[in-house]
Amino acid sequence: MKEFIIIGAGQSGLSMAYNLSQHKKDYLILDANEHIGAPWLKRWDSLKLFTPTEYNHLPGMPFPFPKGYYPNKYEVADYLKSYADKFSIPIEFNQKIISVKKVNGIFEITSATANYQAKQLIIATGPFHTPYTPPCHADIAKDVKQIHSENYKSPAQLQEGDCLVVGAGDSGVQILSEIADTGRKVHFSGTDKIPAIPQTFLGKTLWWWFTKIGFLSVNRYSKIGQWLSKGVQPVIGTDVKSLLAKDNVLHMGRTLSADDCSIKFQKGSVSSIKNIIWATGFKPNFFWIEDISFDEMNYPSNYRGVSKDIDGLFFIGLPWLYTRGSATLGGVWKDANYLMTHILAKQAA
Ligand SMILES: Cc1cc2nc3c(=O)[nH]c(=O)nc-3n(C[C@H](O)[C@H](O)[C@H](O)COP(=O)(O)OP(=O)(O)OC[C@H]3O[C@@H](n4cnc5c(N)ncnc54)[C@H](O)[C@@H]3O)c2cc1C
């Protein structure tokens, strides 16, 4: 039995591991993937961070690039791997946990091939679990290629013919931009009003301004934090206005329904689409943890990562766990620090 188990070896699990190592705690990380950085490497090939180097540091090891540089997904995966190596973080891979329950004060943690036990448990499985695709995708002709953004890599995956990108978040507009740059005709489905902010303003990075105006310190329990965390998150770094003004980009409004080859949008129907990228997000899945309650978005009930239901159970890496920075490389350390302080205080009491 371990004193602590962490489920998930992404930036959140590694930050927690760093803290546990610093305090010489006995712990182990379990991860479903076969190596570190897998969630980053699975994302599309041209992905670059919207946070520059100086906002990507995990605790105890700086991100190894010059200030102002926007790393790609390979560089992030390499950094996470070096981080785990540097601090000799113990990780068991290929262990997707399918059930967690607390029995007689001990967490019983089960994968398809092994059982583990721990006195305290930290869930760091990230915010993106089940890809969501609107139900009308099932009414679309079989010869139309449909890809969720989770599986999109590059325009080379697409078959001949027109394309449709659905979703007005960061993923949707970045994928739209990449496909539009190939000259192919791309229909875009999403809201008319996409809030967007540039990556730099008056010579300073967006994240510099965020820090300056205190945005990254606003927490979800404050009035303004409640408003910000529940609102639409603006697209960062894509010039959406110019993108939608391109000759080969047709903005169709929201997708309403589909009938074989014909897809109906707010602004009309189209029958020529041969490829669809659904950048329509993910639903959280924490239902494999027994005896916990959920909020209206199906995230586990917690205060700053401390479970409201089960003593010794913690969460890290959820969007707006405490602030906008909670689910970022450079912000997760604050939540890890808070949890570590909480754990130590409880042990000392
Ligand atoms: C397209 C995109 C761009 C982004 N750009 C930036 C950016 O520019 N800057 C920034 O700071 N952040 C960015 N983020 C946000 C954030 O940094 C990432 O989402 C980050 O990957 C979250 O880290 P995590 O450790 O919480 O979760 P993840 O990286 O998702 O890691 C979770 C780990 O848990 C494991 N796991 C999951 N379920 C189980 C299970 N049941 N059993 C065992 N293991 C499990 C997975 O295998 C995975 O290794 C971006 C996110 C996306 C999607």
PDBQT file of the ligand as one rigid body, heavy atoms in Angstrom, charges set to zero:
ROOT
HETATM    1  C1  LIG A 401      -5.459  22.311 -27.900  1.00  0.00    +0.000 C 
HETATM    2  C2  LIG A 401      -4.961  22.729 -26.567  1.00  0.00    +0.000 A 
HETATM    3  C3  LIG A 401      -4.025  23.755 -26.452  1.00  0.00    +0.000 A 
HETATM    4  C4  LIG A 401      -3.555  24.121 -25.196  1.00  0.00    +0.000 A 
HETATM    5  N1  LIG A 401      -2.654  25.131 -25.108  1.00  0.00    +0.000 NA
HETATM    6  C5  LIG A 401      -2.155  25.471 -23.895  1.00  0.00    +0.000 A 
HETATM    7  C6  LIG A 401      -1.154  26.496 -23.788  1.00  0.00    +0.000 A 
HETATM    8  O1  LIG A 401      -0.781  27.122 -24.757  1.00  0.00    +0.000 OA
HETATM    9  N2  LIG A 401      -0.646  26.762 -22.549  1.00  0.00    +0.000 N 
HETATM   10  C7  LIG A 401      -1.060  26.098 -21.428  1.00  0.00    +0.000 A 
HETATM   11  O2  LIG A 401      -0.535  26.362 -20.349  1.00  0.00    +0.000 OA
HETATM   12  N3  LIG A 401      -2.045  25.169 -21.501  1.00  0.00    +0.000 NA
HETATM   13  C8  LIG A 401      -2.592  24.836 -22.693  1.00  0.00    +0.000 A 
HETATM   14  N4  LIG A 401      -3.577  23.887 -22.774  1.00  0.00    +0.000 N 
HETATM   15  C9  LIG A 401      -4.219  23.404 -21.524  1.00  0.00    +0.000 C 
HETATM   16  C10 LIG A 401      -3.499  22.399 -20.625  1.00  0.00    +0.000 C 
HETATM   17  O3  LIG A 401      -2.160  22.736 -20.435  1.00  0.00    +0.000 OA
HETATM   18  C11 LIG A 401      -3.634  20.977 -21.079  1.00  0.00    +0.000 C 
HETATM   19  O4  LIG A 401      -4.977  20.626 -21.225  1.00  0.00    +0.000 OA
HETATM   20  C12 LIG A 401      -2.952  19.956 -20.158  1.00  0.00    +0.000 C 
HETATM   21  O5  LIG A 401      -2.704  18.841 -20.965  1.00  0.00    +0.000 OA
HETATM   22  C13 LIG A 401      -3.715  19.514 -18.902  1.00  0.00    +0.000 C 
HETATM   23  O6  LIG A 401      -2.787  18.832 -18.053  1.00  0.00    +0.000 OA
HETATM   24  P1  LIG A 401      -3.257  17.739 -17.016  1.00  0.00    +0.000 P 
HETATM   25  O7  LIG A 401      -2.049  17.161 -16.423  1.00  0.00    +0.000 OA
HETATM   26  O8  LIG A 401      -4.256  18.316 -16.083  1.00  0.00    +0.000 OA
HETATM   27  O9  LIG A 401      -4.033  16.687 -17.920  1.00  0.00    +0.000 OA
HETATM   28  P2  LIG A 401      -3.493  15.830 -19.148  1.00  0.00    +0.000 P 
HETATM   29  O10 LIG A 401      -2.346  16.440 -19.826  1.00  0.00    +0.000 OA
HETATM   30  O11 LIG A 401      -4.721  15.517 -19.936  1.00  0.00    +0.000 OA
HETATM   31  O12 LIG A 401      -2.966  14.511 -18.440  1.00  0.00    +0.000 OA
HETATM   32  C14 LIG A 401      -3.849  13.616 -17.808  1.00  0.00    +0.000 C 
HETATM   33  C15 LIG A 401      -3.162  12.283 -17.709  1.00  0.00    +0.000 C 
HETATM   34  O13 LIG A 401      -4.058  11.420 -17.033  1.00  0.00    +0.000 OA
HETATM   35  C16 LIG A 401      -4.072  10.165 -17.684  1.00  0.00    +0.000 C 
HETATM   36  N5  LIG A 401      -5.376   9.555 -17.427  1.00  0.00    +0.000 N 
HETATM   37  C17 LIG A 401      -6.592  10.020 -17.774  1.00  0.00    +0.000 A 
HETATM   38  N6  LIG A 401      -7.563   9.200 -17.330  1.00  0.00    +0.000 NA
HETATM   39  C18 LIG A 401      -6.925   8.194 -16.684  1.00  0.00    +0.000 A 
HETATM   40  C19 LIG A 401      -7.377   7.041 -15.988  1.00  0.00    +0.000 A 
HETATM   41  N7  LIG A 401      -8.678   6.730 -15.853  1.00  0.00    +0.000 N 
HETATM   42  N8  LIG A 401      -6.440   6.201 -15.450  1.00  0.00    +0.000 NA
HETATM   43  C20 LIG A 401      -5.099   6.484 -15.552  1.00  0.00    +0.000 A 
HETATM   44  N9  LIG A 401      -4.635   7.575 -16.191  1.00  0.00    +0.000 NA
HETATM   45  C21 LIG A 401      -5.540   8.420 -16.741  1.00  0.00    +0.000 A 
HETATM   46  C22 LIG A 401      -3.819  10.452 -19.152  1.00  0.00    +0.000 C 
HETATM   47  O14 LIG A 401      -3.223   9.334 -19.778  1.00  0.00    +0.000 OA
HETATM   48  C23 LIG A 401      -2.876  11.661 -19.070  1.00  0.00    +0.000 C 
HETATM   49  O15 LIG A 401      -1.522  11.290 -19.158  1.00  0.00    +0.000 OA
HETATM   50  C24 LIG A 401      -4.056  23.480 -24.028  1.00  0.00    +0.000 A 
HETATM   51  C25 LIG A 401      -4.995  22.446 -24.154  1.00  0.00    +0.000 A 
HETATM   52  C26 LIG A 401      -5.446  22.072 -25.405  1.00  0.00    +0.000 A 
HETATM   53  C27 LIG A 401      -6.474  20.983 -25.508  1.00  0.00    +0.000 C 
ENDROOT
TORSDOF 0
